[in-house]
Amino acid sequence: QILGNGGFGLSLVGVIAYAGTNGPSGVQVYNAGVGGTTCYDYASGNTSNAAFGTDFINIIQPHLTVVLIGINDVVSATTRTLDRFQSAYTTLGFTGKFYGDVIFIAPPMLYPNWYASFPAYFSQDQLETAIATTAQSFTSPMLSLRANWGNYGEANANGMIGDALVHPSQNGQRDIANRVYQIMMRA
């Protein structure tokens, strides 16, 4: 069963690949993504959408939490430091791990001109290293979209990017869903 977004203006991401009659039964998929929100916002409750992040995980109590967040933290004056990001990311990991398994996903490469418009507080390489370190500390799988899709130009040329920033296209969403599915089947 694929549930709607509860009127929060959210979209379900990557569920199309598993919404057919041949898909798994009894699966509920929620997307707690709110544009512009940071990992720090979710972990600290520092968001107008306080029902998301750790609060949302505690309400839903999922058997699997997939964490794909962090790109906004790179340029966020709220997060500001890599240590603050890592602490917030670890909090989301702990919360998800309390109820089940966690898969961590490092975001794709940002559009190169993004950094010309917004100052980066830490690099995307540092972000990916922090995500990998967190995944290792939980002995959880990590999926790197940069490693799979390449740089922004390659990912965009291959139809994985859906806008001028970093958001996945429908093909990118399907690819993420398929990769998460493959990780689940290996477990």
C-alpha positions in Angstrom: 0.0 0.0 0.0 1.4 3.4 -1.0 0.1 6.1 1.2 -0.6 9.7 0.1 1.2 12.7 1.5 -1.3 13.7 4.2 -1.9 17.1 2.6 1.6 18.4 3.5 2.4 19.3 -0.1 5.0 16.4 -0.3 5.6 14.1 -3.2 6.4 10.5 -3.0 9.8 9.8 -4.5 10.9 6.6 -6.2 7.8 4.5 -5.5 6.7 4.2 -9.1 9.0 1.2 -9.7 7.3 -0.7 -6.9 3.7 0.5 -7.2 2.7 -2.2 -9.8 0.8 -5.4 -9.2 4.1 -7.3 -9.2 5.5 -5.2 -6.3 5.8 -6.2 -2.7 2.5 -6.2 -0.7 2.0 -4.5 2.6 4.6 -1.8 2.0 4.0 1.7 3.1 6.2 4.4 1.7 6.4 7.9 3.2 8.5 10.8 2.0 9.2 13.3 4.7 11.0 15.6 2.3 10.3 19.3 2.5 12.2 21.6 0.1 14.9 23.7 1.5 15.0 21.9 4.9 18.3 20.7 6.3 19.3 17.6 8.2 20.0 19.9 11.1 16.5 21.2 10.9 15.0 17.7 11.0 17.2 16.5 13.9 16.8 19.6 16.0 13.1 20.3 15.4 14.2 23.7 13.9 11.6 23.6 11.2 8.0 24.8 10.6 7.5 21.2 9.6 8.3 19.8 13.0 6.3 16.7 12.4 9.1 15.5 10.1 12.6 14.2 10.8 13.1 12.4 14.1 9.5 13.2 15.2 8.2 11.7 12.0 10.4 8.6 12.4 9.1 8.2 16.0 5.5 8.4 14.9 5.8 6.0 11.9 8.3 3.6 13.6 9.5 2.3 10.2 11.2 -1.1 9.7 13.5 0.7 7.2 14.5 4.3 7.1 16.2 5.7 4.0 18.1 8.9 4.7 18.8 11.0 1.6 19.5 14.5 2.9 22.4 16.9 3.4 22.9 19.0 0.3 21.1 21.9 1.8 23.3 21.7 4.9 26.4 22.4 2.7 25.1 25.9 2.1 23.0 26.5 5.2 23.7 29.2 7.6 21.7 27.2 10.1 24.0 24.1 10.0 27.2 26.1 9.3 29.7 23.4 10.3 30.4 19.8 9.3 30.4 18.7 13.0 26.9 20.1 13.4 25.8 18.2 10.2 27.4 15.0 11.4 25.7 15.3 14.8 22.3 15.9 13.2 22.8 13.1 10.7 23.8 10.7 13.4 20.7 11.6 15.4 18.5 10.7 12.4 20.5 7.4 12.1 20.0 6.6 15.8 16.3 7.3 15.5 15.8 5.1 12.4 18.0 2.3 13.8 15.9 2.2 17.0 13.0 0.9 14.9 14.8 -1.1 12.2 17.4 -0.8 9.5 18.8 2.4 7.9 20.1 3.0 4.4 22.1 6.1 4.0 22.3 7.9 0.6 24.8 10.6 -0.3 23.3 13.1 -2.6 24.4 13.6 -6.2 26.8 16.3 -7.3 25.5 19.9 -7.2 25.2 22.1 -10.2 28.6 23.7 -10.5 27.3 27.3 -10.4 25.4 26.6 -7.2 28.5 27.6 -5.2 28.8 30.9 -7.0 25.3 31.8 -5.6 25.6 30.3 -2.2 28.7 30.1 0.0 29.6 26.6 1.0 30.3 26.0 4.7 31.9 22.6 3.9 32.6 20.7 0.7 30.5 18.0 -0.9 33.5 15.7 -0.5 33.4 16.4 3.3 29.6 15.8 3.3 30.0 12.4 1.6 32.8 11.4 4.0 30.6 12.3 6.9 27.7 10.2 5.5 30.0 7.3 4.9 31.4 7.6 8.4 27.9 7.6 9.9 26.9 4.6 7.8 30.0 2.7 8.9 29.3 3.5 12.6 25.9 1.9 12.3 27.2 -0.9 10.1 24.5 0.2 7.6 24.7 0.4 3.9 25.5 3.6 2.1 24.7 4.5 -1.5 26.7 7.2 -3.2 24.8 8.8 -6.0 27.9 10.7 -7.0 29.8 7.4 -7.4 27.0 6.0 -9.5 25.9 9.0 -11.5 29.2 10.9 -11.9 29.5 14.6 -11.9 26.6 16.9 -12.5 27.2 17.1 -16.3 27.3 13.3 -16.6 24.2 12.8 -14.3 22.3 15.4 -16.2 23.3 14.1 -19.6 22.2 10.6 -18.5 18.8 11.9 -17.5 19.2 11.5 -13.7 18.8 15.2 -12.8 15.4 16.8 -13.1 16.2 20.5 -12.6 19.1 23.0 -12.7 20.1 22.1 -9.1 20.4 18.6 -7.9 16.9 17.0 -7.6 16.5 13.7 -9.3 14.3 13.3 -12.4 11.8 10.5 -12.6 14.6 8.4 -14.1 16.8 9.3 -11.2 14.1 8.5 -8.7 13.6 5.1 -10.4 17.4 4.5 -10.2 17.5 5.3 -6.5 14.5 3.1 -5.8 16.1 0.2 -7.8 19.4 0.7 -6.0 17.6 0.7 -2.6 15.7 -2.4 -3.6 19.0 -4.1 -4.5 20.5 -3.3 -1.1 17.4 -4.7 0.6 17.6 -7.9 -1.4 21.2 -8.4 -0.3 20.3 -8.0 3.3 
